[in-house]
Amino acid sequence: MLAIVDNILRLINFAFFVILLGLIGDLLSTQVGHSSRVNFCMFAAAFGIVTDSFYGILANIWEPFAWPIILFVLDFLNFVFTFTAATALAVGIRTHSCTNQAYLDSNRITQGSTSRCREAQASVAFFYFLFFIFLAKMIMSGIGVFTSGPFASRSTLSSRKSKGGQVGVPTISQV
């Protein structure tokens, strides 16, 4: 079972990812041609919802999935992918006003549409929100790796605590 703070952050991430899947899905369905930036944003959102939300359910049900090293690696990958998607989309739309028609017509992502411009700007904001959440989660899971070890489980931690030893520090009889 994962910590309560981790589960709360996973619920927030799930809500943001669902919103992003809708926004990016609409950008993909209304585009003329193709944009690799928008395609990567869809990949980052789909990867994030699978590795954070669905994997979180597995980690809460089956203990071997909750190894700190696995959680750290997945948080790191989501941290990198959400930052990359947010930055790539922000650079692609160049953050001008969505009422400037000359800007809208010259941009490959907005493609002359005010609604596409607003959806892209909202997607950038949600990706950056997720980036900061994954930064916090990565720090928390990194602390978990360094304090309890990369392959510790809740049962081994609770058995160490019940024997009077500190977590991560062996007693003299264990040496």
Helices and strands as residue ranges (DSSP letters): H 4-29, H 36-48, I 49-54, H 55-61, G 63-66, H 68-93, H 101-106, H 114-148, H 154-162
